[in-house]
Amino acid sequence: MTTVRRGATALAATAVLCAAGAGAVAPTALAAPSPAPSAPSSPAASPEASAPDTPEAPAAPSSPAAPAVPAGLYGTKDPTYDGVWRQSLAFLAQQSTGVEPAPQAVAWLLGQQCADGGFPSFRADTTGPCPAGVPLDTNATAVALHALKGVDSHADKTVKARENALAWLKRAQNADGGWGYNPGSPSDANSTSLVIGALAGTGEEPGQVRPASGKTPYDALLTFALPCTAKPGGGAFAYQPEKDGTLRANGDATAAAALAGLGKHLLVRGVTPEQKPACEDAERPTAERAARNGAAYLAGVIGRSGHLTLPPMPGASAPADQPDVGNTADAVLALAAAGHREAASTGLAWLEKNGAAWAKEGGPAAYAQLILAAHTAGGDPRDFGGADLVRQLNATGPAPASVPDAAPEKAEERQEGQEESSGFPAWLLVAVFLVAGIGIGFLLSGRRKRQP
């Protein structure tokens, strides 16, 4: 999931640079949203050699000021590219743990929707309708649709918002059955997978959502699947084909497509019993088979290192093979959903050791990814490597409307722990007193019989 948002940021930064014109000084790229790393700043143009009396080149224009974080929104970082995204993921993570978000937070998300049903990544001014030409976002619309399914407040408004979002997504579907990041852009594995998951999570049948061409979302998903014989990356999914049609394995796309190809969503529970990962090229490919091939690819990567890796961003000086915490969380969720508990547990253990600091820096969406991974893979998000991710997520936004009372469970756990550590189980203690009571009864009875 994180690559999707990172890609959006890179595109936005590119658009700023292009708009500056060929002869203009390149402005500094806008900061990337949480949890994606910041986009590298563009170097200032070097002025050409000039005569001593030539006036100094004008200073590079400063970046537009980041919008103030509005009340009701989770997180404190610039929401320009991920406001709706992080709010929706926060809701989904809270739903997985029994937390009901504040009505103020729900109202903020509802206010982001445009009249035609689509959601932009973020809009600062919600006092009027969305401006003409505002870029709407299939990823934001899909997760908002899914997130609004499980909230209790603003009931009538959320129902209407979901109906409008679903209708908008259907209109934004491409002829190949898939979705691109924005309406009209070529389909990609991530966007298509997110929409499939949102459809499945709200009671729709993804395979029945078809454009006039009759193609299904699963038809589009298959076009991004690498065969098992591909070297490297057999069984994986590509984000999009290269210009020459080549499919290049992408861990982020594979995690998303492995979940979606099984017709599952972000709030799914893990499957038992354990299923052995296997990659098999079917004579007639199906989305389920491709999804299982993708899961086998993820299991292999996780089995070797415990995590997925993140290639360096263009122009970055960081070495290759940096651990990718966010996409590892997505992979753990997909593996558990596919029944590959052993591989999912390996990745989850790595996340418990390495994820908490990343989430603290990343913010709401990062906390949410870890919570959702733990939810599906059987981890405890309230004791995740010693961190209470649920409490930390809740603290990034308005106080929740309700939080489940875990006190009785904790008290029972403490009692069980005391029994185990005392070396004298409670049942044995009861038995001793019972036997003692019987003995005393016999003794008293004998004494009564001996009395004259």
C-alpha positions in Angstrom: 0.0 0.0 0.0 2.8 2.4 0.8 4.2 2.3 -2.7 0.8 3.6 -4.1 1.0 6.7 -1.9 4.7 7.2 -2.6 4.0 7.0 -6.3 1.3 9.6 -6.0 3.8 11.9 -4.3 6.4 11.4 -7.0 3.9 12.3 -9.7 2.8 15.4 -7.8 6.4 16.5 -7.4 7.0 15.9 -11.1 4.0 18.0 -12.0 5.3 20.9 -9.9 8.6 20.7 -11.7 7.0 20.5 -15.1 4.8 23.4 -14.4 7.7 25.6 -13.6 8.7 25.6 -17.3 12.0 24.7 -19.0 13.8 27.9 -18.1 12.5 28.2 -14.5 14.4 27.3 -11.4 13.1 24.0 -10.1 11.2 24.4 -6.8 11.8 22.1 -3.9 9.6 19.0 -4.1 6.7 18.8 -1.7 7.1 16.6 1.3 5.8 13.0 0.9 2.9 11.9 3.0 3.2 9.6 6.0 4.2 6.8 6.0 6.2 7.2 2.7 9.6 8.7 3.0 10.1 12.3 1.8 10.7 12.7 -1.9 14.2 13.9 -2.6 14.5 17.6 -3.1 15.3 18.8 -6.6 18.7 20.5 -6.8 18.6 24.2 -7.5 19.6 25.1 -11.0 23.2 26.2 -11.2 23.4 29.7 -12.7 25.6 29.9 -15.8 28.8 31.9 -15.7 28.0 35.6 -16.2 29.7 39.0 -16.3 30.5 40.6 -12.9 27.8 43.2 -13.5 25.1 40.6 -14.3 22.4 40.7 -11.6 22.1 37.8 -9.3 19.7 35.0 -10.3 16.4 35.2 -8.5 16.0 32.9 -5.6 14.1 29.7 -6.1 10.4 30.1 -5.3 9.4 28.5 -2.0 7.1 25.6 -1.9 3.5 26.3 -1.2 2.8 26.2 2.5 1.4 23.0 3.8 -2.3 23.2 4.7 -3.1 23.3 8.4 -4.2 19.9 9.7 -8.0 20.2 10.3 -9.9 19.1 13.4 -11.1 15.6 13.1 -8.2 14.3 11.0 -5.8 11.7 12.3 -2.1 12.6 12.2 -0.2 15.8 12.3 1.7 15.7 9.0 0.8 17.5 5.7 -2.4 15.7 4.5 -2.2 16.9 0.9 -1.6 13.5 -0.6 -2.9 11.1 2.0 -5.5 12.7 4.2 -8.4 10.5 3.1 -6.1 7.5 2.9 -4.8 7.7 6.4 -8.2 8.5 7.9 -9.8 5.5 6.2 -7.0 3.1 7.2 -7.2 4.3 10.8 -11.0 3.6 10.8 -10.4 0.1 9.4 -7.7 -0.7 12.0 -10.0 0.6 14.8 -12.8 -1.6 13.5 -10.5 -4.6 13.7 -10.0 -3.9 17.4 -13.5 -2.9 18.4 -12.8 0.8 18.6 -15.5 3.3 17.4 -14.0 6.5 16.0 -15.3 9.9 17.1 -18.2 11.4 15.2 -16.0 14.4 14.5 -13.5 12.1 12.7 -16.3 10.5 10.7 -17.7 13.9 9.8 -14.3 14.9 8.5 -14.1 11.9 6.1 -17.6 12.4 4.9 -16.8 16.1 4.2 -14.0 15.1 1.8 -16.3 13.4 -0.7 -17.3 15.3 -3.8 -20.8 15.5 -5.2 -20.2 12.9 -7.8 -19.2 10.3 -5.2 -15.4 10.3 -5.6 -12.9 11.3 -3.0 -9.8 13.3 -3.6 -6.6 12.6 -1.7 -7.4 15.7 0.4 -9.2 19.0 0.0 -8.6 21.8 2.5 -11.8 23.8 1.8 -14.9 21.8 2.5 -17.2 24.8 2.8 -18.4 24.4 -0.8 -18.4 21.8 -3.6 -15.2 20.3 -5.0 -13.6 22.7 -7.5 -13.9 21.7 -11.1 -11.0 19.6 -12.2 -9.9 18.5 -8.7 -8.1 15.1 -9.1 -10.2 12.3 -7.7 -8.5 9.2 -6.5 -9.6 5.6 -6.8 -7.4 4.4 -4.0 -8.8 7.0 -1.5 -12.4 6.4 -2.7 -12.0 2.6 -2.3 -10.6 2.7 1.3 -13.1 5.4 2.3 -16.0 3.2 1.0 -14.7 0.2 3.0 -14.0 2.3 6.1 -17.4 3.9 6.2 -19.1 0.5 6.2 -18.1 -0.1 9.8 -18.8 3.2 11.6 -21.8 3.8 13.7 -22.2 7.6 13.7 -23.9 9.7 10.9 -25.7 6.6 9.8 -27.9 8.1 7.0 -25.0 10.1 5.6 -22.6 7.2 5.6 -25.1 5.0 3.7 -25.5 7.6 1.1 -21.8 8.3 0.9 -21.1 4.6 0.3 -23.7 4.4 -2.4 -22.2 7.4 -4.2 -18.7 6.1 -3.8 -19.6 2.7 -5.2 -21.4 4.3 -8.2 -18.3 6.5 -8.8 -15.9 3.5 -8.8 -18.1 1.7 -11.2 -18.0 4.7 -13.6 -14.2 4.9 -13.2 -13.7 1.3 -14.1 -11.5 0.8 -17.3 -12.6 -1.3 -20.2 -10.1 -4.0 -19.2 -12.0 -4.4 -15.9 -9.4 -2.7 -13.7 -8.7 0.7 -12.2 -5.9 3.2 -12.5 -4.9 5.6 -9.8 -7.0 8.4 -11.3 -10.0 7.9 -13.6 -8.9 7.4 -17.2 -5.3 6.4 -16.3 -4.2 2.9 -17.2 -5.1 0.1 -14.8 -2.5 -1.0 -12.3 -2.4 -3.9 -9.9 -2.5 -1.9 -6.7 -5.5 0.3 -7.6 -7.4 -2.7 -9.0 -6.7 -4.7 -5.9 -7.7 -2.0 -3.5 -11.1 -1.6 -5.3 -11.6 -5.4 -5.3 -11.0 -5.5 -1.6 -13.3 -2.6 -0.9 -16.1 -4.3 -3.0 -15.6 -7.5 -1.1 -15.5 -5.8 2.2 -18.8 -4.0 1.6 -20.8 -7.0 0.5 -20.4 -6.6 -3.3 -19.4 -9.4 -5.7 -16.2 -8.0 -7.4 -16.6 -10.4 -10.3 -20.0 -9.0 -11.1 -18.7 -5.4 -11.4 -18.1 -5.0 -15.2 -17.8 -2.2 -17.7 -19.5 -2.3 -21.0 -16.7 -4.6 -22.3 -17.8 -7.3 -20.0 -14.3 -7.7 -18.5 -14.1 -8.3 -14.7 -11.6 -6.8 -12.2 -10.1 -10.3 -12.0 -9.5 -10.3 -15.8 -7.4 -7.1 -15.3 -5.6 -8.5 -12.3 -4.4 -11.5 -14.4 -2.7 -9.2 -16.9 -0.1 -8.2 -14.2 0.7 -11.8 -13.1 4.2 -13.2 -13.9 4.3 -16.9 -14.7 6.0 -19.2 -12.3 8.8 -19.8 -14.8 9.8 -16.1 -14.9 13.3 -15.3 -13.8 13.4 -13.4 -11.5 10.1 -13.0 -9.7 8.2 -16.1 -10.8 4.6 -16.0 -9.5 4.8 -12.3 -8.5 2.7 -9.4 -9.8 3.9 -6.3 -11.6 2.5 -2.9 -10.8 2.1 -2.2 -14.5 3.7 -3.5 -17.6 6.9 -1.8 -18.8 6.7 0.2 -22.0 7.9 -2.9 -23.9 5.3 -5.1 -22.2 7.7 -6.6 -19.7 6.3 -7.5 -16.3 8.7 -6.7 -13.4 8.0 -8.3 -10.0 6.8 -5.8 -7.4 6.4 -6.8 -3.8 3.8 -4.1 -3.0 1.7 -5.1 -6.0 2.1 -8.8 -5.2 0.9 -8.3 -1.6 -2.2 -6.4 -2.8 -3.0 -8.7 -5.7 -2.5 -11.9 -3.6 -5.2 -10.7 -1.2 -7.6 -9.4 -3.9 -7.2 -12.4 -6.2 -8.6 -14.5 -3.4 -11.6 -12.1 -3.2 -10.6 -11.0 0.3 -10.2 -7.6 2.0 -8.2 -5.8 4.7 -10.4 -7.0 7.6 -10.2 -10.7 6.8 -9.1 -13.3 9.4 -6.3 -15.7 8.7 -7.1 -19.2 7.3 -6.4 -22.5 9.0 -5.1 -25.2 8.7 -1.7 -24.4 7.3 -1.4 -24.6 3.5 1.9 -25.2 1.8 2.8 -22.4 -0.6 3.1 -23.5 -4.2 3.5 -21.8 -7.6 1.8 -23.6 -10.5 1.1 -22.3 -14.0 -2.4 -23.4 -14.9 -3.4 -24.1 -18.5 -6.3 -21.7 -18.0 -5.2 -19.1 -15.6 -7.5 -18.0 -12.8 -7.3 -15.1 -10.4 -7.3 -17.5 -7.5 -4.4 -19.5 -8.9 -2.5 -16.3 -9.7 -3.1 -15.0 -6.2 -1.8 -18.3 -4.7 1.3 -18.0 -6.9 1.8 -14.5 -5.6 1.5 -15.7 -2.1 4.1 -18.4 -2.8 6.5 -15.7 -4.1 5.9 -13.6 -0.9 6.5 -16.7 1.3 9.8 -17.3 -0.4 11.0 -13.7 0.1 9.8 -13.6 3.7 11.4 -17.0 4.4 14.8 -15.8 3.2 15.0 -12.4 5.0 11.9 -12.0 7.2 10.8 -8.9 5.3 10.3 -7.3 1.9 12.9 -4.9 0.6 12.5 -1.4 -0.8 14.5 -0.3 -3.8 15.9 3.2 -3.5 13.9 6.1 -4.9 15.4 7.7 -8.0 18.2 10.0 -7.1 18.5 8.7 -3.6 21.9 7.9 -2.1 20.6 5.1 0.2 21.9 1.6 -0.7 19.5 -1.0 -2.2 17.7 -3.6 -0.2 16.4 -1.4 2.6 13.8 -3.2 4.6 10.3 -2.2 3.6 8.2 -2.3 6.8 4.9 -1.2 5.3 4.9 -3.6 2.4 6.1 -6.4 4.8 3.0 -5.7 6.9 0.8 -6.0 3.7 2.6 -9.2 2.8 2.0 -10.7 6.2 -1.7 -9.9 5.9 -1.9 -11.6 2.5 0.0 -14.7 3.6 -2.2 -15.2 6.6 -5.3 -14.7 4.4 -3.9 -17.4 2.0 -3.4 -19.9 4.8 0.4 -19.6 4.9 0.7 -19.2 8.7 4.3 -20.2 9.0 5.5 -17.5 6.6 3.1 -15.0 8.0 4.4 -15.7 11.5 8.0 -15.2 10.4 7.1 -11.8 8.9 5.0 -10.9 11.9 7.9 -11.6 14.3 10.2 -9.4 12.2 7.6 -6.6 12.3 7.3 -6.9 16.1 11.0 -6.2 16.4 11.2 -3.5 13.8 7.8 -2.0 13.2 7.0 0.2 16.3 9.6 2.9 15.6 8.6 3.0 11.9 5.0 3.4 12.8 5.7 6.2 15.4 7.5 8.1 12.6 5.0 7.2 9.9 1.8 8.1 11.7 -1.8 6.8 11.5 -1.6 4.8 8.3 1.6 3.1 9.5 0.0 2.1 12.8 -3.0 0.9 10.9 -1.0 -1.4 8.6 0.7 -3.1 11.5 -2.6 -3.5 13.4 -4.3 -5.0 10.3 -1.4 -7.4 9.8 -1.6 -8.5 13.4 -5.4 -8.8 13.2 -5.2 -11.2 10.3 -2.0 -13.1 11.3 -3.1 -13.7 14.9 -0.8 -11.2 16.6 -1.7 -8.9 19.5 -1.8 -5.2 18.4 -2.1 -4.1 22.0 1.2 -5.8 22.8 3.2 -5.6 19.6 6.8 -6.0 20.4 5.9 -4.2 23.7 4.0 -1.4 22.0 0.3 -0.8 22.3 -0.4 0.1 18.7 -4.1 0.6 19.2 -3.6 3.2 22.0 -0.9 4.9 19.9 -3.2 5.1 16.8 -6.1 6.4 18.9 -3.8 9.1 20.3 -3.2 10.5 16.8 -6.8 11.7 16.4 -9.9 12.7 18.2 -10.7 10.6 21.3 -12.7 7.6 20.1 -16.4 7.4 20.8 -15.9 4.0 22.5 -13.1 1.6 23.3 -13.7 -2.0 24.3 -13.1 -2.7 28.0 -10.2 -5.1 28.2 -10.0 -5.0 32.0 -11.8 -8.3 32.7 -9.6 -10.1 30.2 -6.5 -8.7 31.7 -7.6 -9.6 35.3 -8.3 -13.2 34.1 -4.9 -13.3 32.5 -3.2 -12.1 35.7 -5.1 -14.7 37.8 -4.0 -17.5 35.5 -0.5 -16.2 35.6 -0.5 -16.2 39.4 -1.8 -19.8 39.5 0.9 -20.9 37.1 3.7 -19.1 38.9 2.6 -20.1 42.4 3.3 -23.8 41.9 0.1 -24.6 43.8 -2.9 -24.5 41.4 -6.2 -23.1 42.6 -8.1 -26.4 41.9 -5.7 -28.3 44.2 -6.1 -25.7 46.9 -9.9 -26.1 46.7 -9.6 -29.9 46.9 -7.4 -29.7 50.0 -9.9 -27.5 51.8 -12.7 -29.8 50.6 -11.0 -32.9 52.0 -10.2 -31.0 55.2 -13.8 -30.0 55.6 -14.9 -33.6 55.2 -12.4 -34.8 57.8 -13.6 -32.1 60.3 -17.2 -33.2 59.6 -16.4 -36.9 60.4 -14.5 -35.8 63.5 -17.4 -33.7 64.8 -19.8 -36.5 64.0 -17.7 -39.0 66.0 -17.5 -36.7 68.9 -21.3 -36.3 68.9 -21.8 -40.1 68.9 -19.4 -40.6 71.9 -21.3 -38.0 74.0 -23.6 -39.7 76.6 
